[in-house]
Amino acid sequence: MIMKVGDLVKRDIPSGKFYGEPVYKLGLIMEVDPDDYDAQTDFNTCFVQWMGDSDWTFLYEEDFEVISDNR
């Protein structure tokens, strides 16, 4: 899947459980660099701003799931 700025994404919180259910973080893709490939994994990188956080997080596309695309 091609990531685009504005896509809604989610990420599991590794230690997050609420009444036995997994906890997710929701965020928006703020910047994508499709030409920025890691030599060993060939995954795209992007910056995501998580809801409630003021900073952006640098991630590989394998680290989260796009749940609603901006198209």
Secondary structure, DSSP 8 states (H G I E B T S, - for coil): ----TT-EEEEEEEEEEETTEEEEEEEEEEEEETT---TTT---EEEEEETT-SSEEEEEGGGSEEEE---
